[in-house]
Amino acid sequence: MTVPTPPARILILYYSYSGQSAVLVRRLAAGLADGGAEVHWERIQPRRALRFPLGSIFKTFALMLITLFRVRFAIQPPAADPDDPWDLVVLAGPTWSWNPSGPVLALLDEYPGFFRSRPVLAMISCRGYWSSHWRYLEKRLAKMAAIPCGPVVFDHPQSEPWRTIGVFLKIAGIAPERSSSFLGRFYRRFGHTKEQFDEAYQLGRELAANLARKTIPADLCRRP
């Protein structure tokens, strides 16, 4: 009698500020589940809700400044159990001023048990400045005896400098993509594309298939 192989168990811990990372995670989780994996995905919840949009240019500058210095944002305890036998942990979220977001930093500080001695795949949503974010994550994870994988990076598709200007204004509460002004000609949408969401889904399918064979191939834990 053949004993069926239990499905791979994947934990996705993520933070999403504007909602873009959340959509990527939902599509990744759907691909994993459709590929036969058992998936638990959970949004990191700050103890104090972070408003989006912030509503002013001054507040946006202030947020950029404090996140540049990796200020932590206190979080609620995650519902997942770090002692469960997860085959893979996906740590997902946006880049804030070249760094992981404040809630993700707090998660790394307070709950290292989720990552210790496990493969951890970083999934990053960003304007484009993701490399220092990844280097910091890689270093922190390695200190926890985790196996850093990735990163899988989804950057906003507009060209610079319009991408940075547009995201800044969007966080401040201004919607340049809806404007008929000069900026609106170069910044036509906020966030990720349908093609990127489809890519996240396909990544989940491929990852589930490989985890069923107890492997995490280099082409899935890929640098962009």
N, C-alpha and C positions, 0 to 999 in steps of 0.2 A: 504493500500500500504506500503510495506516494504522499508524503506530508506536504501540504501546500506551503510555499514560502510566504511568511508574513509580509505585508506591505511595508515599504520604507516609511519611516515616521519623520516628518519635517516640521520644525517649529519656525515660524516667521515672526520676528519681533520687529516692529517698524514704528517710526514716527512720521506723521504727515502734517505739515503746517497749512498749506494752501489746498490740499486735497489731491495734488498730482501724484505724490508717492503712494497714496492710498489706492488709486486706480491701478497703478503698476502692480502693487501687491495683490490686488484682487485678481488681476489677469494671471499673474504668476501662480497664485494659489489654485485658480481654476485649471490651469494647465497641469499642475502637479496632481490634482485630484482626478482629472480625466485620464492621466497617465497611470493611475492605479495607486498613487501614494496616499498615505494618511496625513492630513495637513491640519495643523493648528496655527491660526494666525491671529495676532493680537497687537492692537495699537498701544504704544506706550502713552500713558495718560499723565500729563503734568498735574501736579497738585493744584496749581493755579492755572486756569484756562488761559491760553494765549490767543489773543484776538487776531483774526485775519479778515480784512486788512486792518492795519494799525490805525489808519485814519489821518495820519499827518506825516509830512516829510521829516520833521524833527524826531518823531518817535522811531521812524525807520532808520535814521542815522544812529540813534541811540542803540537800537537793537544790533545794528551792524558792528558798532564799537564794542559792546560787551561780548558778542559772540566771537569777535576777533581774538579775544583773550580767553576763549573757551570757558565762559561762565556756565555753570551747571544750572539746570532747571529741575527742581525737585519733582519726583514722579510718584505716582501711586504704585503699590506693590503689584507686579504682574500676576495674573491669574494662573499662568502656566507653572508647572512644577519643574525646576531645573534638574531634579534627580530622575525625571523620566528618561527612558533610553532613546533619545533623539538621534537619528542617523545623520541629520544635518540641521544646523541652525542658520537661517537667513536673517541677516541684520540689515534692515533697509531704512532709507530716509534721505532727506535733502542735505546738501552742503550749505552751511551757514558761514559766510565770511571765511572761506577756505577750510572750514572745520566741520566735523560732525555736529549735528544740532545739539542744543543744551540738554534736551531730554535723553538723547542717545548717550551723551557723555555721562549723565547721571546713572543710566542703566549699567554702563561699563563699570562705574565706580562701585555701585551698591549691590549688583547682582552678577558677579563674575562666574558664579556656578553655572549659568546658562551656557557659557562658552568654554569652560575649562576642559581640555583633552578631547575636544570635538572639532570636526570641520565646520568652519563658519564662512559662509558666502556673503560678501558685502554687495549690496545693491544700492547704487547711489543715483539720486535724481539731482540734477544741478544745471547751472547756466553753462558750465564748462570748466570751472576752476576746481576740479575734483582731486588733483594729484596729491596735494598736502593732506586733504581729508583722508584719502586712502593710506598714505604713509603713516599717519597717526594711528588709524585703526589697526593697520598691520602690526605696528610696534606694540600697541596695547594687547592685542590678541596673542601675539607671540609670548608676551610676558605671562599670560594666563595659561600657557601650554596648550592653547588652541591651535588649530591648523587653519591659518588664514587662506581663504580662496577668493579669487577675483582680482579686481572688482568687475562687476557688471554695471556699466555706466549708461544712463539715459540722460543725455543733455538736451536742453531746450533747443529747437532747431534753427532759431534765428541767428543771423550773423552778428558779430560784435561791431561797434559798441552798442547797437540797438538792443541786443538781448539784455545786457546788464542794465541799461537805462530803463527798458520796459519793465523788467522784473522789479526794479527799485520802485518805480512809480506805482506798479500794481500793488505792492505791499503797502505803500503809503495811502492807497485808496483811490488812485487815479487809474483809469482804464485806457491806456494809450491805443490799444488795438481797436477801440471803438471810435477813435478820433479821426476826423477828416483832416487833421493838421499834418505838418511835415513828418512828425514822428510816426503817425499812423500808417504812412506809406511804407515804412521800413519795419515796423513791428506790428504784424498783422494778426497774431494770435498769442495767447498766453498758454504756456505749458507744453505738454507733450502731444504727439500726434497719434492718430489711430494706428498707424503703422508701428509705432513704438509699443503701444499697448498690445498689438498682435504679436510683436516680437517677445514681449514678456510672457505671453501665453505659450508660445512655442518653446521658449526656454524651459518653462515648467514641464511641458510634455517630454522634452529631451532629458531633462534632469531626472524625472521620475523613472524613465526607462533605464537610465544608467545606474541609478541608485538601486533599482531592482536587481542589478547584477553586482551590487556592492562596490561600485566604482564611482569616482568623481573625476571625469576626464578633464584634461587641460583645456580643451576647447570650450567647455562650459564654464570653468573658472578662468575666464579669459580677461586679458587686458584689452581695452578698446584700441 
